[in-house]
Amino acid sequence: MKVFVPTPLRSYTGQRGRVDGEGSTLGEVLSDLDRRYPGFRFRIVSEQDDIREHIKVFINQKQARDLTAPLYSGDEIQIICALSSG
């Protein structure tokens, strides 16, 4: 799977904006990426194994609601970080 990484998380991927991940669910792909890029998954997934509130994940332009979302060969994953100001 191609995974598009937002700028705020690129420090974990050696500044790569796109990385490849393996797995049959979103959770498996994020775990695979965390093995190669330690700390990456924690920025996306909470301690309760939910996608963090300020993160949106899209699979083929459709929002994934949880880590059980199925993935198939050729799928594209885009991670979006919400920005806030105060």
ABEGO torsion letter per residue (X at the ends): XBBBBBAAAAAAAGGBABBBBBEABAAAAAAAAAAABBGAAAAABBAAGBBBAABBBBBGGBBBABAABBBBBGBBBBBBBBBBBX
